[in-house]
Amino acid sequence: MTQSIRNKMMIFIGAPTVAIYIGVMVWILAFSKLQAHRFHRQEMQDQAETAAARFDDYISKAARVGEMSSGFISRVPDLKEEQVFGIVEDLVKENSRIYGTALAFEPGTFKPAGILFCPYAYRSDGKVVTKDINREVYDWYGDERWQWWHLPKKLGKGGWTKPYFDEGAGNVLMMTYSTPFTKEGKFSGVATVDIDLETLHEDAGQKIIGDKEFYILSADGHFMYSPDTELIMKQSVFDVLKRDDREDLTDEVREMLAGKSGVVTLGGLFEEERHMYAFAPIASTGWTFVAIMPESEALAEWKGRMTYVVSAFVAALILILAAIWLVSKRLTQPIIKLRDTVLQVADGNLEARVDGKFSADEIGDLGRDFNRMTADLKGQVLKLAREEAGREKAEEESRANSDFLSHMSHELRTPLNGILGYAQILQRDKELPVRQRGSVDSIINCGDHLLSLINDVLDLSKSRAGHLELDLAPCDLQKLTREVGDIVGQRARSKQIEFAVELSPEVPRTIISDAPKIRQILVNLLGNAVKFTSQGSVQLRIVKSPQGLLQFDIIDTGVGMAEEEIEHIFDPFKQVEAGKAAGGTGLGLAITEKLTALLGGEVSVISKAGEGSTFSVVIPLEEAPAEELSQLEAEEGRNRKVSRLAPGQKVKILVADDRFENREILNSLLLSAGFEVVMVDDGDVAVEEARKGEVDLILMDVCMPRMSGMEAVEIIRRDEKLKDLKVVAVTASVSVEFRQKAKEVGFDDFMGKPFWVGELMRILQKHLDLEFESDDSESTRSEEEKELGEAELTGVSEQAVEKLKAAIKIRNLTAIKELAKELEEGDEHSALGAEILKLSAAFDFNGLIGLAQKMK
């Protein structure tokens, strides 16, 4: 139930009339009041002296924890960081009366100069938490207000600080005992013990003095503890007297702080009501313990006799209330007007203002401030409306950009699916000649690279929107380098430029990283090196840096760059003069820098006009476990073989796609692997074919004209007979959001376009639990690929064999190829030279080592 201001004034202002009652009753109750005072004065004095002694013990024991910690650190040498953290943590756990403890070391003692080190343990939510304060923004060395450091360092002994608020240790109001410790006679730091002042009453006060209110004052009158925490941080008892215009009590307060025991009865010290203040010294600190009790409690018996003066009290009260009633009417009228204006603003009228002349008091100030607030509120509402409109526009542009990227991804991947699909069909043809097989492999590598370029252009757009993600997985560094060499080597040979790869033996073969992004970085940098080199060489050198990182150096003898051009080469669409002449978009180096940063690395360049350039890419190096290499080799081996269903299995696959070439590619790949295939051109036909109950799995295109794959799979999942049928989404849209949406509507798996035969077989095996068998790749090798005979391996000069072994040991591919060409040009060892060239082109150093060991 709400109360008007007038009623509240009648209620709360009437309370001071108790003073009139006290004046009338003094002569009647003087004797009983005196007796009550004497009894409670003695009782409170005894309690105060006992409580002071117990608090002295409480504080002294807390201080001894700090002294013990200081002595231990001074005596025990060569502590480790974890041991120091263990010391402070154990001290807090074993001493329930302290809130926290710290060991602050002088810079240059425990850690090098300039590095702050201060392990700290404190209580938080019933647990002991440790932290290193030097990680916070504290400068206790240069800020004199941090007494816990400067006081013991200056005095050379321990002592208690004034209360302070520590935001870094749980936002706690505390006081600290701080004592210095030394090493070899020199000051080395301080040990501290904190007491939580906000919980002091609950932790210690209730055990010592019960529910009575108490204060602890320092010798100069500052509050070491108070129920009102604002007093602890900001004021002394003398400031309170000055604030309340009670400086007449200064002498009584000084007597309380003089180190004696006693009891005084005062009014207006900490409370308006008169209280009895019992005080006693806390010996070890020079502080004073003050317990207070309302005089009304001491005079409860005396107050019981107040019924004799009820008539006088009622008469006085009526007079006061009448005066309040008359005054309240004048005071409440402007407040009512302000309330009506507030209601108008609440109803949406931001033009409403408090009218009339404002009085020169707090109510007038309130009216003026309210008018200013409504004006500001109107401006803020208009500003928010504009910001909301701008936000909606930005969200609309973001949605349009996402739709465009999705469309571009689909339009670029769809034709590429046909190229790579038919190339994989040719690759699986066992009768394809070896020379053509290599060409098909190059088509697939180049197509795969084109797919990477498409992905990277989309990634550049994602990076600008903050959506680019890292996909870390085990990757074969030798295989990746071979693929890059296959792509770039063709360009270098067409310009008659020497292209060499040097892979350091200390670099692990299998690493954990994002292989597509590394490949794009290398292709971009090597492609630029070939483009801007008209004669000479381009070299890729892969080493392990002194810092243990993976370093790629791309070295060319091309046109180079001037110093002023280097500053802008990583900016998008920025090209140096040579770049403008050679053509291009100016995006390659910008993409390279973003991808390198995403990998956690850096790219740098050293160049001089006319003398070539060296680009260096350094990324984190994490070696993959040995079993990952075995798995990658096994997967690569499976990809080189023609997989087909093992005998005795009959599996029918339904292919639903509106594009003829996509259906034909999947049909050819599946038929060659021993599957039965049914092909349809839309989602509605796929549903009808599935209802015949003769298919084991559906490869469903997502985008079809009459019924999309999304709609078709929803129908299948609602059909009781078809709900368990496996359905795999086949689409050119490969975003994470699209994959999640496909999973939500009911697809069992996802296969992106262009699709790979290895991924296709993996998905079918995963969902249908199939068994495959493979043709041995040796059966497809031509006669010239058969194992070398004894004649080709004998008669090689000892010098040539040693040079070959030395080049293999340091992974010098250039020297290996030169020796191979010398052998290939001769009549006796041409087949041996060809085999060495083949192994070096595949970066098969294990094969080269085995071959060198057989040579005689």
N, C-alpha and C positions, 0 to 999 in steps of 0.2 A: 504494500500500500504506500503510495507516494505521499510526501509531505510538502506543503508550500514553504517558501522561504520564511514567510511571516511566522508560521507555526514553529519552524525550526529555531528561529530567533527567540520565540517565547520559551522553547524548551531549554536551549543550551545557554542562553544568557542568564536564565534564572538560577543557574547553579551557583554563581558567586554569592547568592543570598545566604549561603551557609556561613559566610564570614560574619553576617549580622547575628546569626544564631550563636556563633562562638563567643562574640563579644558580650551578649546578654548572659550567657551561661558561665562565664569565667568565675564570677564571685560565688556561684552556687557549687560548682564542681571543683573548686581550686584544690581542696584537700585531696580528693580522690585522684585528681589529675596528677598531683605531686607524687602520690604513692605509686601510681602506675608508671610515671616517668622513672622513678628511682629503681623500681623492679626491672623494667625493660632495659634501662641503661646498663645495669650491671650484667644482665643476661647477654646483651649484645656485645659488650666489651669482652666478656669471656669468649664468646663465639668468634669475634674478630681476631683475638690473639691466637686462638687455636687454628683458625683458618689461615692466618698469615704464616704460622709455622709450617702448616701442611703445604701451602703454596711454595714456601721457601724450599721445602724438601722436593716438591715436584719440579721446580725450576732448576734447582741445583743438580738433580739427577739428569735432567735433560742436558745441562751444561757439561756434566761429566762425560756424557756420550761424545760430545764434540772434542773434549780434551783427550779422551781415550783414542778417538779416531786420529787426532793430530799427532799424539805420541806414537801411535802405530806406524803412521806414514813416515814420521821422522826417523824411526829406528829400522824399518824394513827396506832394504834396497831393491832396485830392479824389479818393480812390480809391472805386470803387463796390464794393458788396457782393460781386458775382461776381468782381471782380478780387482782392479779399482772399482769397476761397476758392481762386482760381487760384494765388495766391502760395504758400499753405501746401501745396497739393496738389503743385505743382512741386518745392518744397523736399524733400518726402518721396520723390518719384519719383527725384530726381537725387542723393540722398544715402542710399545703401543702409545706412549704419551707424546711422542714426537710426530709431526706431520711429514717432515722430509729432512734429508741431510745431503750435503754436497762436499766434494773435494775440488777446490779451485786451484789450479797449478799456475805458477808464474810462467809466462812464455819463456821458452828456452830451457825449462827443467824437464818436464815429462815429454813435451813435444818441441819441435824446432821453434825458434823465435818467430813471433808474428802469428802463431797458431794458438788460438784459445782452446783450452781443454778443461772442462768442468763437469765431470759425471755427477748426476743428481738423481736421487730416488725420492719418490713421494707417493702419498696415498691418493688413489682415484677410484671411486665406485667400489670400494672394498678390496681393491688390489693394490699391489706395490708396482709403480711404473718407474722405469729408468729412462733417462735421456741425457744427451750431451748438450749443456746449455750453450756451448759455443756455436751451435747451429742456429740459434735464435739471434735476433738482432739486438744484442746486448753489448754495451761497451763499459763494463764496470771498471776498466783500467783508467778511462779518461773522464768518467762522470762521478763527481764526488758524492752524489746522493746515494750511491750504493755503499752504505756504511759497512755492510758485512765484509767488504774487501778492504776498504781504506782504513777503517778504525783499527783492526788488529795489526795491520801492516805498519801503521804509524806508531801505535803505542807499544807494539811488541808483546801484547798479552791479549787474552780473551775478554769478551764483553758482549752485552746485549745491545742490539740495534734498536732504534726507534721503530714502531710499527710501520709497515709499508704494504702496498698492494702489488703482488707478483702475478702479472698476467701470463707468464710463461710456465707457471707451475700449477695449473688448474684454476686460475683466477681466484686466488685465496688471499685474504688479509692475514698477515702473519708478522711475527717478530722473530729475530734470528740471533742465536748465540754463535759468535764467530771467533775462532782462535787460530793463531798462526802455527805453521810447522816449518821446520828447517831441514836442509840437507847439507852436511859438512859445515855447519855453522852459518849458513846463508839462508835468508828467507826464501822459501820455495812455494808458498801458497797458504791457503787457509782452509780449515775444516769448519763446516757450518751445521747447525741444528735448528730446524724451524718448528715453531709452535703455531698452530692454526688458531687465530684469535676468534674466528667466527664460530668455532665449535668448542671453544675453551670451557664454556659453561656446561655443555653437555658432557664433555670428556672428563673434566676435573671438578668443575664448580659444584655439580650436583652431589658428587661423592664427598666434597669437603664441607659445603655450607647449605646444601639442599636447594630449595627453590628460591631462596632469598636473592634479591638483586645486589650486585656488587660491582665495584670498579677497582682497577689497579692504576695508580698514578706514579709517574717518575718523580725524582727529587725536584725537578723544575716545573712540575705540574702538568706534564703531558700525559694523555691517556694511553697507558700500555694495554688496557682492556676496558671496554665499555659495551653494554648491551646495544648502544647505538653506534654502529660502525662508522658513521660519518664523523663522530667526535674523535675516533682513534686517528684517522688520517689527517684531519685538518686543524684541530683546535687543542688548546690546553684548557685546564679548568679556569684559568684567569681570563681566557678569551670568552668562555661561556659567561662568566660574571659580567664582563664588559658588554657582551651582546645583549644580555637580559637586564642591563642597567642595575646590577646588584654588586657593584664594586665595594659596597659597604661590608661585604662578607669576606673581603680579601684577608684580613687578619686571622679570621677563624680557619680559613683554608690553609694559610701558611703554618698555623699551629698543627694542622693535620699532617703536613708534610715534613715536620721537624724531627721525625724519627721516634715519636712517643706514641703511647696508646691512650685512647680516650673515647668519649662519646659527646657529640654536640647535636643539638636540635636546631635545624635551620629551615627556613622557607625560601624557595626561589633559587636554590643552588642548582639541582638537576631537575627538580619537579616543582610545579607551582604549589602543590600541597606541602605542608610542613612534614619533614622526615627526620628520623633519628639516624645520625651517621656515626657508626662505630669504626674506628680506624686503628691500625696496628702496623708496625714496620715489618717488611720482608728483609731479613738481615743481610742475606748474601748479595742483594742487588741495590739496596738503598731505596727501594720502592716502598709505597704505602698501600696496604690493602684497606679498602673502604667498603663496608657492608651497610646497606640502608634498609630501613623499614618505615612504612608510613606511620606517622604519629597516630593515625586513626586506629591502627591495630593495637597499639599500646594503650590506647584510651577507649577500648571497646566497652568496658564496663561504664566508663564515664559517659559515653555516648548513649548508653541505655537510659540515662536519666533525662534525655532531651525531651521527653513527653511533657515535662513540667512547663516547658516554654513554647509549646506548640502554638498557642494563641499569638504570642509575639512574632513568631516565625511566619505565621500565615498573614498577619497584618503587613509585615515588611514585604513579603513576597507579592501580595496584591499590589502594593505601591509600585514595585519594580516592574511587574508584568504590565501594568497600565502604561508606564512610561515606554516600555519596549513596544507595545501595541501601537502607540502613536508614532514612534520613530520608524517602525517597520513599514508602515504604509508609504512613507516618503521614499524609503530605500527600494521597495520592491516594484514600484511603477516602471522605472526604466528597465528592470530585469524582465518584467512581463513583456515589454515592447521588444526586447532583444529575442525573447523566446519565440514570439510570433514571426519575427523575421527569419529565424533559424528554420521554422517549419516551412516557410515559403521556399527557402533554398533547398530543403529536403525534398520538396515536391517538384523540383526542377527549375525553379525561377532563379537563374543566376544573376538577374538584374536587381534582385531585392537588396535594399540597404536599410540600415537603422537610421530613421529620420530624427530630426530635432537637435537641440543644443546639448552637447555632451558636458556632463559635470566634470569638475576638476578633481576627480578621485579615481579609485580603481574601477568603478563601474563605468565611468566615462572612458577610461583607457580600453576597457573591454569592448565597448561599442565601436570605438575607432579601429581597434585591431580586427574586429569582426568584419567591418566594411572592407578593410585592406585584404583580409583573407578571401572574401567572396570575389573580389576583383582578380586576385591571383588564381583562384580556383577556375574562374571563367577562362583565363588564359591557358591554364594547364589542360582544361577539357578540349579547347580548340587545338592545342598542340598534339594531344593524344589522338584526336580525330585525324589530323594530317598524317601522323606517324602510322596509324592503322591503315589508312589508304595506301601509303607507301609500302607497308609490309605486304598487303594483299597483292599489290602490283609486282613486288619482287618474287612472291611465291608463284604468281602466274607465269612470270618469265622463267623461273626455275623449272616449273612443270613443262613449259614449252621446250626448254633446252633438253630435259630428260627424254621427252617424246622424240625430239629430233635425233638424239644420240641412239635411241632404241631403233628408230627407223633406219638410220645410216648403218648401224651394225647389221641389221637384217639384209639390207640391200647389197652390202659388200660381201657378206659371208655366203649368200645364196649362190652367186656364180662361182665363187672360189670352191664351194662344195663340189661342183661339177668337175672342176679341174683336178682337185686332189682325189676325188672319188674314182674317176676313170684312171688316174695314174696308179692308184692302189690296185685296181683290177689288173692292169698290165703288170704290176710288180708281182702279183700272185700267179702269173702265167709261167708255169715251169718250162715252157718251150721258148721263152723269150731269150735271145742271144745275150751273152754277157755284156757286150759293148752297149747294146740298147738298154740292158738292165741298169747299167751305171747312169745312163741318161735319164731313165725314169726316176732313179734315186735322186738325181739332181733336181728334176722337176718337183719332186715331193719336198726336198729341202728348201728350194726357192719358194714354193707355194706356202710351206710352213713359215718361212721368213716373211712373206707377204701378209700372212695372217697375223704375225707378230707386229708388223707395221700398222695394220688396221687396229689391233688392240692398243698399240702405244699412242696412236693419234687419239683414240677414245680416252686412253688413260690421261693424256695431257689435258683434255677437257675436264676429266674427273678431278685432276689435281688442282685445277683452278677453282673447282667447286668444293675442294676439300674431301673428295670421296675416293681418292686413290688408295688402294690397299696393297699390302705386302703379302705374298703367298710363299712362305718358306717351306722347302721340302728338300730331300736328298737329291743331288744332281751329279752326274758324271762329268767332271771338268774336261777330261780328255775328249769325250764324245761331243760336248758343247764346242770345244775349240776346233774339232774336226769339221763340224757343221759350219762354223763361222768361216773357217779356211776354205771350205767348198764354195761358199757364196762369194767371198772376197777374192779368192784366188783366180776365179774366172775373169773378174774385172782387171786384175793386175796383169794376167797373161795377155789379155787383149791389148794392153798398152805397152807390152814388152817390158814390164817392170818386175824386178825380182821381189818375190814375196816369201818371207821366212817367218817361222814360228819357233820360239825358244821357250820350252817349258822346263823350269827348274826342277831337279829331282826332289827337292825338299817340299815341293807343293803337293799336298795330298790329292789323290785322284778324285775322291768323292767328298763333297762339301755340303753343308746345309745352307741354302740360299734360294733366291728366286731366279731360276735358270733363264726363263724368257726375258727378264729384265737385263740380266748380264749379257745375254746374246744381243739384245737390241743396242746396249751401250757399245759393245765391241764392233758390231756391224756399222753403227753410225760413225764411230771414230776411224775405223779402218777404211770405210767408204770415203770419208773426207780425205784421208791420207792418200788413197789411190787417185782421187779426183784432182788433187792439187800437186801431184808428182808426175812430171812428164818424163823423167829419166832417173835412174838410180834404183832405190829399193824402198820397200815398206816392210817393217818388222814388228811383230807382236811378241813381246817378252813378258812372261808370267813368272813372278818370283814371290817369295815370302819376305816382306819388309822387315827391317830390324825391330820394329815394334810388334811383330807377330801378326801383321795384317796381310791380306791378299792384294798384291799390286799388279796391275796391268799397265805396261808401258807400250804405247803405239808410237813408233819412231819412223819418220819419213825424211827423205832428202828433197822435199818439194819447195814451193815458193816461200814458205815461212810467212811471218807477220811482223809488222812494226809494233813497237811497244804501245802506242796509242790505240791500235786496233784491238789488242788483247783485252782491253777493259770491257768491251761490249760484245764479245763473241758469244757469250752465253745468254744474251737477251733474245727473246723471240722475235723472228722476222728481221733480225739485224745480220748484215753480211759485210765482210770486208771486201775490198775492191776485187781481190782474186775470186771470191765467192760469187760476186755479181757477174763476173765474166764467165764463170763456169756454170752458172745457173743454180737452181734449187730454191727452196722455200725459206731457208734460214731458221728452220725448226729443229734440225738435227741436234745441235749442241744444246739448245734449250731443253729438249726432251732428255738428253743425256744427263745434264746437271740435275734435273728433277728426279730421274730414276736413281742416280747415284746417291742423292740425299735420302731418298726413301729407303735405300739399302743400308743407310747409316754410314756412308762414306763421303769422300770428297774427290773432286776432279780438278786437276791443275794443268797448266801448260807452260812450257818453256819454248820460246820461238824467237827467231831473228830473221828479218827479211832476207830472202835469197839463200838461207842456210838450213831450211827445213824446220820441223816442229817435233816436239815430244809431248804427247798428252799422257798424263799419269792418272789412273783411277785406283784409289785405295778404298777397300771395303773390309768389314770384319770377316775374319777367317774362322770358321767352325767346321772341324773335320767330322764327317759322318761316321757312324760305327761301321765296322768291317762287314757286318751282315747286310747293310744297306747296299754296298757295292755288289755283293753277290746277287741281291734281288734285282738291282738295275741291270746287271749283265744277263740275268735270266730273262727279264722282260725284253731286253734288246734281242736276245736270241730267239724268243718266241715271235717277235715282230719280223725277224728275217726268215721265218719258216712259214710254210703254207699250212694253216690250222684247218682241221675239219672234224666233224663229229666222229666219235669212235663208233665202230659197227654196233648194230643192235639198237640204235636210238632213232626214233622217228619224231621229229619236231616240226610243227607248222607255225610259221610266223606271218602275221598280217601286217602289211605295210600300207599305211594310209598317208598319202601326200598328193597335193594337187599338181605338182610339177613332175613332168614325165622323166626328166633326167635324174631327179632324186630317187624316184621309184626304181629306175633301171639300175642305178648304182647299187642300191641296197639289194635288189633282186640278184644281181650278178655276184656280189660278195657272199650273200647267203647261200645261193645255189652251189657256188664253188666249195662252200664249207659243208655241204651235205644237208641243208635245211630244205623243207618245203616252203614255198612262198605263195601267198595270196596278195594281190595288189589291188587297192581301190584308190579313188581320186578325191574323196571327201569324207567328212565326219559322219554324215547320216548313213552312207553306204557301209562305213566301218562298223557302225552299231548293228546294222542288219546282218552283216557277215559274222560278227561276233556271236549273235544270237543263235546261229546255226550250231554252235558248240564244237567246232572242229579246230579252233586255233589255240595255241598254247601261250602266245604273247603278242601284243600289238605294239608296233613302232608307229606312233601317232604324231603327225605333224601338227603343230599348234595352230598355225594360221591357214585356214582353208575357206573357200568362198561361201558355201551354203551353210555348213555347220563347222564351227571351229573345233579344234582338239579339246579345248577347255569344256565346251558344251557337251561334246561327245563323251568325255570321261565322267562328267557329272551324271549323265544318263546311265552309263555302265555301272557306276557305284550305287545308284538307286535300284538297279535291277537285282533281285535276289539271286538269280542264276549266274549273273556276270560279276557280282561285286568283288569276288576274289581273283578275277582275271588280271594278270600282270599287264600294265600299260606303261610304256616308256615314252616320255615327251621328246620329240625330235624338232629342234627349232634353231633358228639363227640368232635369237635373242638370248644372250648368255649372262645377263646381269643377275646379281645376287637377289634383287627384289623379284625378278621374274621367276627365278628358281623357287623361291619361297612360295610365290603365288601358285605355281604349278603343283607343288607338294600339297598345298592346302586344298586344292580342288580334287585331288585324288590320284595324281600320277605317282607311280612307284619309283621312278628314276628319271634321269635327265641326260640327254645326249645332244651336245651342241653341234651345229654345222659350222665349218666342215667337220664331218665325222671321220674317225680313224678306225681301221679294221680291228686294231688291237683293242680299242675301247669298246667297239661293238661286241666282240667276242667276250670281253670281260663282263659286260652287262648281262649278256645272255646266260653266261655260266653262273653269275651271281643269283639270278632270279629263277633259273630253271634247273639248277644243280646238274649241269651237263658234264660229260667227259669228252675231251678232245684228244686227237692224235695229230702228230706233225710229221711232214716229210723231212728227211735229213737233207740239210742244205748241200751236203757234199755231192748229192746225186745231180744237182743242177750245175755243177762246175764244169767248165770246159776243160779240154785236154791240157791247155797251157797253164791251168790253175792247179793241176795235180801236184802232189808233193815232189820236190826236187830230188833228182837221183844222185847217186854217189859221185858221178862224173862232174856234175855242176858244182859240187861242194868241195872238190879237191883241186889242188894246183893253184889256189889263190896265194899271192905273195904274203909272206908273214907281215911285212910292213903294212899292206892294205888291211889285213885282218885286225892288227893292233889299232890302226887309225879308226876303223869302223867301231871297235869296242870302246875306244875312248870317246868318240862322238855320241854313241848310245848312252854312255854313262852320264854325260852332262846334258843329254837331251838336245843336242845340236842338230836340228833337222836339216839345216843348210849343208853342213859337212856330210851328213848321211846321204843326202840326195846327190851331192857331187860324186861321192865314191860309187854310188849305185849307177850313175850315168856312165862313169868310166868302165864299169864292169859290163854294162848293157851294150856299149859300143864294140866290145871285143866279141870274137866268135865263140870262145870257149865258155864264157860265163854270162851270156846275154840273158838267159832265163833267171840266173841268180840276181842280176842287177834289176830285172823287172820285178822280181819278188820283193827285193829290198825297197824299191820305190813304192810298191803297193802297201807294204806294211807301214812305211813312214807316212804315207798319205792318210792311213787310218789311225796314226798315232799309237800303233800297237807295239809299244816298247818291249813288252814281254816276248812277243813273237820275234822281234829283232834280236833280243838277247839269246833266245834259243837257237836262232839261225846262225848267229855269230859263233856260238859254241860248237856247231856242227862243221864249220868251215875248217879246212885243212890246207 
